[in-house]
Amino acid sequence: MPHSLVLNLIPQSTIYPQFLTGRHYHALFLNLISSVDRSLGDSLHESNADKAFTLSPLQVKLFDGERRRDKGKSYVLQYQYEQPIPPGTPCWWRISLLDDTLFSKLTQLWLNINPEQPWHLGSADLFITNIQGTPQSIQPWANACSYSQLYERASNIDKTIDFVFATPTAFRQGSFDTALPSRDSVFKSLLQRWNKYSEIEFNSEFIESIFPSFFNIKTEIARDSRSKFIGCIGEISYRIMGEIEAEAIKQINTLADFALYAGVGRKTPMGMGMVRRIKR
């Protein structure tokens, strides 16, 4: 069962930009896991396989006045920081889990969060104040839904798929990366993760019926002290074209809804490739 959990956080000390990077988010997540299951944390740290979780960059919460001024702007999230985050600043951080086994092993962590226990992001201490795991009117990244429910609830008539790429997204093409979100790159990424974790296998034939119909995207660079990652951000729509069976339409819509949890492309365990479906 996929889970998209939003952790609300309060830093107790300044978070400097050099610690607001993918590898530091990844280290924080592994520390959370190791606090309840050391062997699981070690195995995830050592594994090079496709990982059953994704992470977001840390986000600074908007207050109501700021939210109103921001209404109508891009859905893109903050993924690069030039200035430190001061102590006491309300923040949130998204963790998605694709594997029931991983979620169940962490149940004790979710149920017994101590709001006065510090967690470390680089040199900064953070308190986790609460965790959201169900849809919220002002927090579209929190949700939970079983694989069977995702499939059952998916439309078999909706032929338009609208996505937002909220953090830089890129795909492996041979020996190199490409930042262009072609239908094959996006939907094959989703299909591979769906077939790996869902136990409801889809084939790839329907991908031939998907075509881009609108895009407002640009390339962006996410940098840290060791590397840079070039990906695309923005909005893109795909249209299902031609004579296609209702079952294939349903499978495409299932994958589109699944994107919230799975992300697409590379470095999703480090904050990249965050994608979700939006309604225009």
PyRosetta script that sets phi, psi and omega in degrees:
from pyrosetta import init, pose_from_sequence

init()
pose = pose_from_sequence("MPHSLVLNLIPQSTIYPQFLTGRHYHALFLNLISSVDRSLGDSLHESNADKAFTLSPLQVKLFDGERRRDKGKSYVLQYQYEQPIPPGTPCWWRISLLDDTLFSKLTQLWLNINPEQPWHLGSADLFITNIQGTPQSIQPWANACSYSQLYERASNIDKTIDFVFATPTAFRQGSFDTALPSRDSVFKSLLQRWNKYSEIEFNSEFIESIFPSFFNIKTEIARDSRSKFIGCIGEISYRIMGEIEAEAIKQINTLADFALYAGVGRKTPMGMGMVRRIKR")
pose.set_psi(1, 120.6)
pose.set_omega(1, 179.0)
pose.set_phi(2, -71.3)
pose.set_psi(2, 139.2)
pose.set_omega(2, 176.0)
pose.set_phi(3, -127.1)
pose.set_psi(3, 137.9)
pose.set_omega(3, 173.0)
pose.set_phi(4, -121.0)
pose.set_psi(4, 102.3)
pose.set_omega(4, -172.2)
pose.set_phi(5, -104.0)
pose.set_psi(5, 132.1)
pose.set_omega(5, 176.9)
pose.set_phi(6, -109.1)
pose.set_psi(6, 118.5)
pose.set_omega(6, 178.0)
pose.set_phi(7, -95.4)
pose.set_psi(7, 123.9)
pose.set_omega(7, 174.6)
pose.set_phi(8, -91.1)
pose.set_psi(8, 130.8)
pose.set_omega(8, -168.9)
pose.set_phi(9, -130.2)
pose.set_psi(9, 150.1)
pose.set_omega(9, 172.0)
pose.set_phi(10, -127.7)
pose.set_psi(10, 114.1)
pose.set_omega(10, 176.1)
pose.set_phi(11, -70.7)
pose.set_psi(11, 137.1)
pose.set_omega(11, 178.5)
pose.set_phi(12, -94.5)
pose.set_psi(12, -12.5)
pose.set_omega(12, 176.3)
pose.set_phi(13, -143.3)
pose.set_psi(13, 167.7)
pose.set_omega(13, -176.4)
pose.set_phi(14, -62.1)
pose.set_psi(14, 134.4)
pose.set_omega(14, 173.2)
pose.set_phi(15, -100.8)
pose.set_psi(15, 114.0)
pose.set_omega(15, -177.5)
pose.set_phi(16, -84.4)
pose.set_psi(16, 150.2)
pose.set_omega(16, -174.6)
pose.set_phi(17, -54.1)
pose.set_psi(17, -33.0)
pose.set_omega(17, -177.5)
pose.set_phi(18, -66.7)
pose.set_psi(18, -13.9)
pose.set_omega(18, 177.8)
pose.set_phi(19, -100.6)
pose.set_psi(19, -2.1)
pose.set_omega(19, 179.4)
pose.set_phi(20, -96.7)
pose.set_psi(20, 59.3)
pose.set_omega(20, -176.9)
pose.set_phi(21, -133.1)
pose.set_psi(21, 165.0)
pose.set_omega(21, -175.7)
pose.set_phi(22, -55.8)
pose.set_psi(22, -42.7)
pose.set_omega(22, -176.0)
pose.set_phi(23, -70.3)
pose.set_psi(23, -27.0)
pose.set_omega(23, 176.7)
pose.set_phi(24, -76.5)
pose.set_psi(24, -36.4)
pose.set_omega(24, 173.9)
pose.set_phi(25, -63.0)
pose.set_psi(25, -41.5)
pose.set_omega(25, 179.9)
pose.set_phi(26, -62.1)
pose.set_psi(26, -42.9)
pose.set_omega(26, 179.2)
pose.set_phi(27, -64.3)
pose.set_psi(27, -39.6)
pose.set_omega(27, 178.1)
pose.set_phi(28, -62.6)
pose.set_psi(28, -43.9)
pose.set_omega(28, 179.2)
pose.set_phi(29, -61.5)
pose.set_psi(29, -44.6)
pose.set_omega(29, 179.5)
pose.set_phi(30, -64.3)
pose.set_psi(30, -33.8)
pose.set_omega(30, 176.0)
pose.set_phi(31, -65.9)
pose.set_psi(31, -39.6)
pose.set_omega(31, 176.0)
pose.set_phi(32, -60.2)
pose.set_psi(32, -45.1)
pose.set_omega(32, 179.9)
pose.set_phi(33, -65.3)
pose.set_psi(33, -46.1)
pose.set_omega(33, -177.3)
pose.set_phi(34, -63.4)
pose.set_psi(34, -23.4)
pose.set_omega(34, 179.6)
pose.set_phi(35, -66.9)
pose.set_psi(35, -23.6)
pose.set_omega(35, 177.9)
pose.set_phi(36, -114.4)
pose.set_psi(36, -19.6)
pose.set_omega(36, -178.8)
pose.set_phi(37, -154.0)
pose.set_psi(37, 91.4)
pose.set_omega(37, -176.0)
pose.set_phi(38, -60.0)
pose.set_psi(38, -42.4)
pose.set_omega(38, -177.0)
pose.set_phi(39, -66.5)
pose.set_psi(39, -37.0)
pose.set_omega(39, 177.4)
pose.set_phi(40, -66.1)
pose.set_psi(40, -42.8)
pose.set_omega(40, 177.6)
pose.set_phi(41, -60.1)
pose.set_psi(41, -42.2)
pose.set_omega(41, 179.1)
pose.set_phi(42, -65.0)
pose.set_psi(42, -41.7)
pose.set_omega(42, -177.8)
pose.set_phi(43, -68.5)
pose.set_psi(43, -37.2)
pose.set_omega(43, 176.8)
pose.set_phi(44, -67.6)
pose.set_psi(44, -36.2)
pose.set_omega(44, 178.8)
pose.set_phi(45, -64.7)
pose.set_psi(45, -37.9)
pose.set_omega(45, -175.1)
pose.set_phi(46, -85.8)
pose.set_psi(46, -18.7)
pose.set_omega(46, -174.0)
pose.set_phi(47, -76.5)
pose.set_psi(47, 137.7)
pose.set_omega(47, 173.5)
pose.set_phi(48, -104.8)
pose.set_psi(48, 2.7)
pose.set_omega(48, -178.2)
pose.set_phi(49, -74.3)
pose.set_psi(49, 168.0)
pose.set_omega(49, 175.3)
pose.set_phi(50, -57.7)
pose.set_psi(50, 123.0)
pose.set_omega(50, -171.2)
pose.set_phi(51, -89.7)
pose.set_psi(51, 147.1)
pose.set_omega(51, -174.7)
pose.set_phi(52, -88.6)
pose.set_psi(52, 31.2)
pose.set_omega(52, 177.8)
pose.set_phi(53, -151.0)
pose.set_psi(53, 157.9)
pose.set_omega(53, 170.7)
pose.set_phi(54, -132.4)
pose.set_psi(54, 158.1)
pose.set_omega(54, 179.7)
pose.set_phi(55, -130.6)
pose.set_psi(55, 154.0)
pose.set_omega(55, 173.3)
pose.set_phi(56, -103.6)
pose.set_psi(56, 162.6)
pose.set_omega(56, 163.6)
pose.set_phi(57, -66.3)
pose.set_psi(57, 159.4)
pose.set_omega(57, 176.2)
pose.set_phi(58, -68.2)
pose.set_psi(58, 136.6)
pose.set_omega(58, -179.2)
pose.set_phi(59, -118.3)
pose.set_psi(59, 137.1)
pose.set_omega(59, 174.6)
pose.set_phi(60, -85.5)
pose.set_psi(60, 128.7)
pose.set_omega(60, -178.9)
pose.set_phi(61, -67.5)
pose.set_psi(61, 142.7)
pose.set_omega(61, 172.5)
pose.set_phi(62, -92.3)
pose.set_psi(62, 138.8)
pose.set_omega(62, 172.1)
pose.set_phi(63, -81.1)
pose.set_psi(63, 168.0)
pose.set_omega(63, -171.9)
pose.set_phi(64, -56.2)
pose.set_psi(64, -43.1)
pose.set_omega(64, -179.8)
pose.set_phi(65, -64.0)
pose.set_psi(65, -42.5)
pose.set_omega(65, 178.0)
pose.set_phi(66, -65.8)
pose.set_psi(66, -37.1)
pose.set_omega(66, -178.9)
pose.set_phi(67, -64.4)
pose.set_psi(67, -39.8)
pose.set_omega(67, 178.9)
pose.set_phi(68, -65.9)
pose.set_psi(68, -40.8)
pose.set_omega(68, 178.7)
pose.set_phi(69, -67.0)
pose.set_psi(69, -29.3)
pose.set_omega(69, -176.9)
pose.set_phi(70, -84.6)
pose.set_psi(70, -9.5)
pose.set_omega(70, -175.9)
pose.set_phi(71, -59.4)
pose.set_psi(71, 134.6)
pose.set_omega(71, 179.7)
pose.set_phi(72, 90.7)
pose.set_psi(72, -8.5)
pose.set_omega(72, 177.5)
pose.set_phi(73, -80.9)
pose.set_psi(73, -177.2)
pose.set_omega(73, -176.9)
pose.set_phi(74, -61.1)
pose.set_psi(74, 153.9)
pose.set_omega(74, 175.5)
pose.set_phi(75, -85.1)
pose.set_psi(75, 0.6)
pose.set_omega(75, -175.4)
pose.set_phi(76, -65.9)
pose.set_psi(76, 140.0)
pose.set_omega(76, -179.9)
pose.set_phi(77, -92.1)
pose.set_psi(77, 164.7)
pose.set_omega(77, 175.7)
pose.set_phi(78, -76.5)
pose.set_psi(78, 124.2)
pose.set_omega(78, -179.7)
pose.set_phi(79, -129.1)
pose.set_psi(79, -4.3)
pose.set_omega(79, 180.0)
pose.set_phi(80, -137.5)
pose.set_psi(80, 132.6)
pose.set_omega(80, -178.3)
pose.set_phi(81, -122.0)
pose.set_psi(81, 132.0)
pose.set_omega(81, 175.0)
pose.set_phi(82, -99.8)
pose.set_psi(82, -24.7)
pose.set_omega(82, -177.4)
pose.set_phi(83, -117.3)
pose.set_psi(83, 151.2)
pose.set_omega(83, 177.5)
pose.set_phi(84, -65.7)
pose.set_psi(84, 156.7)
pose.set_omega(84, 171.1)
pose.set_phi(85, -94.5)
pose.set_psi(85, 119.4)
pose.set_omega(85, -175.1)
pose.set_phi(86, -70.8)
pose.set_psi(86, 157.4)
pose.set_omega(86, 174.2)
pose.set_phi(87, -57.2)
pose.set_psi(87, 145.5)
pose.set_omega(87, 177.7)
pose.set_phi(88, 83.1)
pose.set_psi(88, -1.0)
pose.set_omega(88, -179.6)
pose.set_phi(89, -78.6)
pose.set_psi(89, 119.9)
pose.set_omega(89, 177.7)
pose.set_phi(90, -63.6)
pose.set_psi(90, 130.9)
pose.set_omega(90, -179.0)
pose.set_phi(91, -133.8)
pose.set_psi(91, 163.9)
pose.set_omega(91, 170.8)
pose.set_phi(92, -136.7)
pose.set_psi(92, 158.7)
pose.set_omega(92, -175.7)
pose.set_phi(93, -147.1)
pose.set_psi(93, 128.0)
pose.set_omega(93, -176.6)
pose.set_phi(94, -99.0)
pose.set_psi(94, 134.3)
pose.set_omega(94, 171.4)
pose.set_phi(95, -122.4)
pose.set_psi(95, 126.3)
pose.set_omega(95, 171.9)
pose.set_phi(96, -112.2)
pose.set_psi(96, 142.2)
pose.set_omega(96, -178.8)
pose.set_phi(97, -123.8)
pose.set_psi(97, 128.4)
pose.set_omega(97, -176.6)
pose.set_phi(98, -100.1)
pose.set_psi(98, -9.9)
pose.set_omega(98, -171.5)
pose.set_phi(99, -119.9)
pose.set_psi(99, 125.0)
pose.set_omega(99, 179.4)
pose.set_phi(100, -58.4)
pose.set_psi(100, -37.1)
pose.set_omega(100, -178.4)
pose.set_phi(101, -60.8)
pose.set_psi(101, -43.2)
pose.set_omega(101, -179.8)
pose.set_phi(102, -64.8)
pose.set_psi(102, -42.4)
pose.set_omega(102, 180.0)
pose.set_phi(103, -64.1)
pose.set_psi(103, -44.4)
pose.set_omega(103, -176.8)
pose.set_phi(104, -65.0)
pose.set_psi(104, -34.9)
pose.set_omega(104, 178.6)
pose.set_phi(105, -66.5)
pose.set_psi(105, -21.7)
pose.set_omega(105, -178.1)
pose.set_phi(106, -101.3)
pose.set_psi(106, 5.5)
pose.set_omega(106, -176.7)
pose.set_phi(107, -54.6)
pose.set_psi(107, -43.4)
pose.set_omega(107, -178.9)
pose.set_phi(108, -63.1)
pose.set_psi(108, -32.0)
pose.set_omega(108, 177.4)
pose.set_phi(109, -66.2)
pose.set_psi(109, -47.6)
pose.set_omega(109, -177.7)
pose.set_phi(110, -64.6)
pose.set_psi(110, -38.8)
pose.set_omega(110, -174.6)
pose.set_phi(111, -78.0)
pose.set_psi(111, -23.3)
pose.set_omega(111, -172.4)
pose.set_phi(112, -121.8)
pose.set_psi(112, 32.2)
pose.set_omega(112, 177.1)
pose.set_phi(113, -60.3)
pose.set_psi(113, 126.4)
pose.set_omega(113, 176.8)
pose.set_phi(114, -97.0)
pose.set_psi(114, 111.4)
pose.set_omega(114, -176.5)
pose.set_phi(115, -66.3)
pose.set_psi(115, -6.9)
pose.set_omega(115, 178.8)
pose.set_phi(116, -110.7)
pose.set_psi(116, 9.7)
pose.set_omega(116, 176.2)
pose.set_phi(117, -93.2)
pose.set_psi(117, 121.9)
pose.set_omega(117, -179.8)
pose.set_phi(118, -78.6)
pose.set_psi(118, 140.6)
pose.set_omega(118, 170.9)
pose.set_phi(119, -116.1)
pose.set_psi(119, 155.8)
pose.set_omega(119, -169.9)
pose.set_phi(120, -112.4)
pose.set_psi(120, 126.9)
pose.set_omega(120, 170.4)
pose.set_phi(121, -117.9)
pose.set_psi(121, 98.2)
pose.set_omega(121, -171.3)
pose.set_phi(122, 63.8)
pose.set_psi(122, -125.8)
pose.set_omega(122, -179.0)
pose.set_phi(123, -90.1)
pose.set_psi(123, -2.6)
pose.set_omega(123, -174.8)
pose.set_phi(124, -94.3)
pose.set_psi(124, 148.3)
pose.set_omega(124, 172.2)
pose.set_phi(125, -99.8)
pose.set_psi(125, 137.8)
pose.set_omega(125, 179.3)
pose.set_phi(126, -125.3)
pose.set_psi(126, 144.0)
pose.set_omega(126, 168.6)
pose.set_phi(127, -106.8)
pose.set_psi(127, 133.8)
pose.set_omega(127, 173.1)
pose.set_phi(128, -90.0)
pose.set_psi(128, 113.2)
pose.set_omega(128, -175.7)
pose.set_phi(129, -85.4)
pose.set_psi(129, -37.1)
pose.set_omega(129, 175.5)
pose.set_phi(130, -165.9)
pose.set_psi(130, 170.2)
pose.set_omega(130, -179.3)
pose.set_phi(131, -128.4)
pose.set_psi(131, 130.2)
pose.set_omega(131, 176.6)
pose.set_phi(132, -105.7)
pose.set_psi(132, 128.9)
pose.set_omega(132, -180.0)
pose.set_phi(133, -128.6)
pose.set_psi(133, 10.0)
pose.set_omega(133, 178.5)
pose.set_phi(134, -129.6)
pose.set_psi(134, 160.8)
pose.set_omega(134, -176.1)
pose.set_phi(135, -57.7)
pose.set_psi(135, 138.7)
pose.set_omega(135, 179.4)
pose.set_phi(136, -127.1)
pose.set_psi(136, 144.0)
pose.set_omega(136, -176.6)
pose.set_phi(137, -62.6)
pose.set_psi(137, -31.0)
pose.set_omega(137, -178.2)
pose.set_phi(138, -111.7)
pose.set_psi(138, 10.9)
pose.set_omega(138, 179.8)
pose.set_phi(139, -138.3)
pose.set_psi(139, 85.3)
pose.set_omega(139, -175.6)
pose.set_phi(140, -72.3)
pose.set_psi(140, -7.8)
pose.set_omega(140, -177.5)
pose.set_phi(141, -90.5)
pose.set_psi(141, -2.4)
pose.set_omega(141, 178.4)
pose.set_phi(142, -99.0)
pose.set_psi(142, 129.1)
pose.set_omega(142, 179.0)
pose.set_phi(143, -173.4)
pose.set_psi(143, 168.8)
pose.set_omega(143, 173.7)
pose.set_phi(144, -156.8)
pose.set_psi(144, 139.8)
pose.set_omega(144, -177.8)
pose.set_phi(145, -164.8)
pose.set_psi(145, 136.1)
pose.set_omega(145, 178.9)
pose.set_phi(146, -71.3)
pose.set_psi(146, 160.7)
pose.set_omega(146, 177.9)
pose.set_phi(147, -61.6)
pose.set_psi(147, -40.6)
pose.set_omega(147, -180.0)
pose.set_phi(148, -65.7)
pose.set_psi(148, -37.2)
pose.set_omega(148, 177.8)
pose.set_phi(149, -67.9)
pose.set_psi(149, -40.2)
pose.set_omega(149, 176.2)
pose.set_phi(150, -56.3)
pose.set_psi(150, -43.9)
pose.set_omega(150, -179.7)
pose.set_phi(151, -68.7)
pose.set_psi(151, -47.0)
pose.set_omega(151, -176.1)
pose.set_phi(152, -64.4)
pose.set_psi(152, -35.7)
pose.set_omega(152, -176.0)
pose.set_phi(153, -84.2)
pose.set_psi(153, -12.7)
pose.set_omega(153, -176.2)
pose.set_phi(154, -67.8)
pose.set_psi(154, 142.0)
pose.set_omega(154, 179.8)
pose.set_phi(155, -71.1)
pose.set_psi(155, 145.5)
pose.set_omega(155, 173.1)
pose.set_phi(156, -109.5)
pose.set_psi(156, 13.7)
pose.set_omega(156, 177.6)
pose.set_phi(157, -128.2)
pose.set_psi(157, -20.4)
pose.set_omega(157, -176.6)
pose.set_phi(158, -72.6)
pose.set_psi(158, 118.4)
pose.set_omega(158, -175.8)
pose.set_phi(159, -105.7)
pose.set_psi(159, 9.1)
pose.set_omega(159, 179.2)
pose.set_phi(160, -118.3)
pose.set_psi(160, 129.3)
pose.set_omega(160, 178.7)
pose.set_phi(161, -118.6)
pose.set_psi(161, 115.7)
pose.set_omega(161, 178.2)
pose.set_phi(162, -108.6)
pose.set_psi(162, 121.0)
pose.set_omega(162, -179.3)
pose.set_phi(163, -117.3)
pose.set_psi(163, 150.4)
pose.set_omega(163, 164.3)
pose.set_phi(164, -117.3)
pose.set_psi(164, 130.9)
pose.set_omega(164, 172.3)
pose.set_phi(165, -93.3)
pose.set_psi(165, 102.2)
pose.set_omega(165, -168.5)
pose.set_phi(166, -86.2)
pose.set_psi(166, -23.2)
pose.set_omega(166, 172.5)
pose.set_phi(167, -132.7)
pose.set_psi(167, 158.8)
pose.set_omega(167, -175.1)
pose.set_phi(168, -51.2)
pose.set_psi(168, 132.2)
pose.set_omega(168, -173.2)
pose.set_phi(169, -127.2)
pose.set_psi(169, 128.9)
pose.set_omega(169, 178.1)
pose.set_phi(170, -142.2)
pose.set_psi(170, 162.3)
pose.set_omega(170, -174.1)
pose.set_phi(171, -130.7)
pose.set_psi(171, 146.8)
pose.set_omega(171, 177.1)
pose.set_phi(172, -78.2)
pose.set_psi(172, 130.4)
pose.set_omega(172, 177.2)
pose.set_phi(173, -133.3)
pose.set_psi(173, 98.4)
pose.set_omega(173, -174.1)
pose.set_phi(174, 68.9)
pose.set_psi(174, -122.9)
pose.set_omega(174, -178.8)
pose.set_phi(175, -95.0)
pose.set_psi(175, 1.3)
pose.set_omega(175, -173.3)
pose.set_phi(176, -132.2)
pose.set_psi(176, 171.8)
pose.set_omega(176, 177.8)
pose.set_phi(177, -98.1)
pose.set_psi(177, 149.5)
pose.set_omega(177, 170.1)
pose.set_phi(178, -127.7)
pose.set_psi(178, 138.1)
pose.set_omega(178, -179.3)
pose.set_phi(179, -94.3)
pose.set_psi(179, 0.9)
pose.set_omega(179, -176.8)
pose.set_phi(180, -86.4)
pose.set_psi(180, 119.5)
pose.set_omega(180, -175.7)
pose.set_phi(181, -83.7)
pose.set_psi(181, 72.7)
pose.set_omega(181, 177.8)
pose.set_phi(182, -67.3)
pose.set_psi(182, 161.9)
pose.set_omega(182, -179.6)
pose.set_phi(183, -60.8)
pose.set_psi(183, -38.2)
pose.set_omega(183, -179.0)
pose.set_phi(184, -65.7)
pose.set_psi(184, -44.4)
pose.set_omega(184, -178.8)
pose.set_phi(185, -62.1)
pose.set_psi(185, -47.4)
pose.set_omega(185, -175.4)
pose.set_phi(186, -69.6)
pose.set_psi(186, -53.1)
pose.set_omega(186, -171.9)
pose.set_phi(187, -78.1)
pose.set_psi(187, -27.8)
pose.set_omega(187, 174.4)
pose.set_phi(188, -71.7)
pose.set_psi(188, -32.6)
pose.set_omega(188, 174.6)
pose.set_phi(189, -63.5)
pose.set_psi(189, -47.3)
pose.set_omega(189, 178.1)
pose.set_phi(190, -64.0)
pose.set_psi(190, -42.3)
pose.set_omega(190, -178.6)
pose.set_phi(191, -62.8)
pose.set_psi(191, -41.9)
pose.set_omega(191, -178.7)
pose.set_phi(192, -62.1)
pose.set_psi(192, -42.8)
pose.set_omega(192, -179.3)
pose.set_phi(193, -72.9)
pose.set_psi(193, -36.8)
pose.set_omega(193, 177.1)
pose.set_phi(194, -61.9)
pose.set_psi(194, -49.8)
pose.set_omega(194, -178.1)
pose.set_phi(195, -65.7)
pose.set_psi(195, -28.7)
pose.set_omega(195, -179.4)
pose.set_phi(196, -73.0)
pose.set_psi(196, -37.0)
pose.set_omega(196, -170.4)
pose.set_phi(197, -112.0)
pose.set_psi(197, -16.2)
pose.set_omega(197, -167.3)
pose.set_phi(198, -91.2)
pose.set_psi(198, -27.5)
pose.set_omega(198, -172.2)
pose.set_phi(199, 67.8)
pose.set_psi(199, 13.0)
pose.set_omega(199, 172.7)
pose.set_phi(200, -122.4)
pose.set_psi(200, 90.9)
pose.set_omega(200, -168.3)
pose.set_phi(201, -79.2)
pose.set_psi(201, 133.8)
pose.set_omega(201, 172.9)
pose.set_phi(202, -109.8)
pose.set_psi(202, 152.0)
pose.set_omega(202, 169.7)
pose.set_phi(203, -97.2)
pose.set_psi(203, 177.0)
pose.set_omega(203, -171.8)
pose.set_phi(204, -101.0)
pose.set_psi(204, 6.4)
pose.set_omega(204, -174.1)
pose.set_phi(205, -61.9)
pose.set_psi(205, -34.8)
pose.set_omega(205, -175.0)
pose.set_phi(206, -66.7)
pose.set_psi(206, -18.0)
pose.set_omega(206, -176.8)
pose.set_phi(207, -60.5)
pose.set_psi(207, -29.4)
pose.set_omega(207, 179.4)
pose.set_phi(208, -62.9)
pose.set_psi(208, -16.8)
pose.set_omega(208, -177.2)
pose.set_phi(209, -94.3)
pose.set_psi(209, 1.4)
pose.set_omega(209, -175.0)
pose.set_phi(210, -101.9)
pose.set_psi(210, 131.5)
pose.set_omega(210, -179.5)
pose.set_phi(211, -136.5)
pose.set_psi(211, 140.8)
pose.set_omega(211, 176.3)
pose.set_phi(212, -68.0)
pose.set_psi(212, 136.3)
pose.set_omega(212, -178.4)
pose.set_phi(213, -121.4)
pose.set_psi(213, -18.1)
pose.set_omega(213, 178.5)
pose.set_phi(214, -156.3)
pose.set_psi(214, 140.6)
pose.set_omega(214, 172.4)
pose.set_phi(215, -151.4)
pose.set_psi(215, 140.5)
pose.set_omega(215, 175.2)
pose.set_phi(216, -137.3)
pose.set_psi(216, 76.1)
pose.set_omega(216, -172.9)
pose.set_phi(217, -126.4)
pose.set_psi(217, 160.5)
pose.set_omega(217, 174.6)
pose.set_phi(218, -150.0)
pose.set_psi(218, 161.0)
pose.set_omega(218, 177.2)
pose.set_phi(219, -85.5)
pose.set_psi(219, 144.6)
pose.set_omega(219, 177.0)
pose.set_phi(220, -137.6)
pose.set_psi(220, 155.6)
pose.set_omega(220, 179.6)
pose.set_phi(221, -115.1)
pose.set_psi(221, 126.2)
pose.set_omega(221, 171.8)
pose.set_phi(222, -103.2)
pose.set_psi(222, 121.8)
pose.set_omega(222, -174.9)
pose.set_phi(223, -115.9)
pose.set_psi(223, 148.0)
pose.set_omega(223, 161.7)
pose.set_phi(224, -135.1)
pose.set_psi(224, -170.3)
pose.set_omega(224, -173.6)
pose.set_phi(225, -69.7)
pose.set_psi(225, -16.4)
pose.set_omega(225, -174.0)
pose.set_phi(226, -111.3)
pose.set_psi(226, -19.7)
pose.set_omega(226, -173.6)
pose.set_phi(227, -161.0)
pose.set_psi(227, 174.2)
pose.set_omega(227, 170.5)
pose.set_phi(228, -134.3)
pose.set_psi(228, 149.7)
pose.set_omega(228, -176.3)
pose.set_phi(229, -128.2)
pose.set_psi(229, 121.8)
pose.set_omega(229, -178.5)
pose.set_phi(230, -104.0)
pose.set_psi(230, 122.6)
pose.set_omega(230, -179.6)
pose.set_phi(231, -145.6)
pose.set_psi(231, -179.9)
pose.set_omega(231, 179.2)
pose.set_phi(232, -105.8)
pose.set_psi(232, 150.0)
pose.set_omega(232, 171.3)
pose.set_phi(233, -131.9)
pose.set_psi(233, 161.1)
pose.set_omega(233, 177.5)
pose.set_phi(234, 123.8)
pose.set_psi(234, -159.0)
pose.set_omega(234, -174.7)
pose.set_phi(235, -117.8)
pose.set_psi(235, 145.0)
pose.set_omega(235, 176.4)
pose.set_phi(236, -147.3)
pose.set_psi(236, 142.3)
pose.set_omega(236, 176.5)
pose.set_phi(237, -117.6)
pose.set_psi(237, 142.9)
pose.set_omega(237, 173.6)
pose.set_phi(238, -119.6)
pose.set_psi(238, 147.9)
pose.set_omega(238, -180.0)
pose.set_phi(239, -122.5)
pose.set_psi(239, 134.9)
pose.set_omega(239, 175.3)
pose.set_phi(240, -84.3)
pose.set_psi(240, 121.2)
pose.set_omega(240, -172.1)
pose.set_phi(241, -115.6)
pose.set_psi(241, 155.6)
pose.set_omega(241, 172.7)
pose.set_phi(242, 82.3)
pose.set_psi(242, -176.8)
pose.set_omega(242, 178.0)
pose.set_phi(243, -79.5)
pose.set_psi(243, 114.3)
pose.set_omega(243, -176.6)
pose.set_phi(244, -140.8)
pose.set_psi(244, 139.2)
pose.set_omega(244, -176.3)
pose.set_phi(245, -67.5)
pose.set_psi(245, 153.5)
pose.set_omega(245, -179.6)
pose.set_phi(246, -60.0)
pose.set_psi(246, -34.1)
pose.set_omega(246, -179.8)
pose.set_phi(247, -64.4)
pose.set_psi(247, -39.7)
pose.set_omega(247, 178.4)
pose.set_phi(248, -66.9)
pose.set_psi(248, -40.1)
pose.set_omega(248, 176.4)
pose.set_phi(249, -60.4)
pose.set_psi(249, -41.1)
pose.set_omega(249, 179.3)
pose.set_phi(250, -63.1)
pose.set_psi(250, -41.0)
pose.set_omega(250, 179.3)
pose.set_phi(251, -66.1)
pose.set_psi(251, -40.1)
pose.set_omega(251, 178.2)
pose.set_phi(252, -63.1)
pose.set_psi(252, -44.8)
pose.set_omega(252, 178.7)
pose.set_phi(253, -66.0)
pose.set_psi(253, -33.0)
pose.set_omega(253, 175.9)
pose.set_phi(254, -61.2)
pose.set_psi(254, -47.9)
pose.set_omega(254, 180.0)
pose.set_phi(255, -63.8)
pose.set_psi(255, -37.9)
pose.set_omega(255, 179.0)
pose.set_phi(256, -62.7)
pose.set_psi(256, -41.2)
pose.set_omega(256, 178.0)
pose.set_phi(257, -70.3)
pose.set_psi(257, -31.1)
pose.set_omega(257, 179.8)
pose.set_phi(258, -68.7)
pose.set_psi(258, -21.8)
pose.set_omega(258, -176.4)
pose.set_phi(259, -57.5)
pose.set_psi(259, -31.3)
pose.set_omega(259, 178.4)
pose.set_phi(260, -53.9)
pose.set_psi(260, -39.8)
pose.set_omega(260, -175.3)
pose.set_phi(261, -89.5)
pose.set_psi(261, -40.8)
pose.set_omega(261, -169.8)
pose.set_phi(262, -86.1)
pose.set_psi(262, -29.1)
pose.set_omega(262, -168.2)
pose.set_phi(263, 63.8)
pose.set_psi(263, -178.9)
pose.set_omega(263, 176.4)
pose.set_phi(264, -140.5)
pose.set_psi(264, 156.2)
pose.set_omega(264, 173.2)
pose.set_phi(265, 78.7)
pose.set_psi(265, -153.3)
pose.set_omega(265, -170.7)
pose.set_phi(266, -95.0)
pose.set_psi(266, 156.7)
pose.set_omega(266, 172.9)
pose.set_phi(267, 60.2)
pose.set_psi(267, 30.3)
pose.set_omega(267, 176.0)
pose.set_phi(268, -65.0)
pose.set_psi(268, -28.2)
pose.set_omega(268, 174.6)
pose.set_phi(269, -74.8)
pose.set_psi(269, 2.4)
pose.set_omega(269, -179.9)
pose.set_phi(270, -125.9)
pose.set_psi(270, 20.1)
pose.set_omega(270, 173.1)
pose.set_phi(271, 98.8)
pose.set_psi(271, -6.3)
pose.set_omega(271, -179.7)
pose.set_phi(272, -92.2)
pose.set_psi(272, 167.6)
pose.set_omega(272, 174.2)
pose.set_phi(273, 67.2)
pose.set_psi(273, 25.1)
pose.set_omega(273, 176.5)
pose.set_phi(274, -75.9)
pose.set_psi(274, 120.0)
pose.set_omega(274, -175.2)
pose.set_phi(275, -135.7)
pose.set_psi(275, 141.4)
pose.set_omega(275, 170.6)
pose.set_phi(276, -146.6)
pose.set_psi(276, 155.6)
pose.set_omega(276, 178.2)
pose.set_phi(277, -78.5)
pose.set_psi(277, 141.4)
pose.set_omega(277, 177.4)
pose.set_phi(278, -126.1)
pose.set_psi(278, 158.5)
pose.set_omega(278, 176.5)
pose.set_phi(279, -106.5)
pose.set_psi(279, 122.6)
pose.set_omega(279, -179.1)
pose.set_phi(280, -80.2)
pose.dump_pdb("model.pdb")
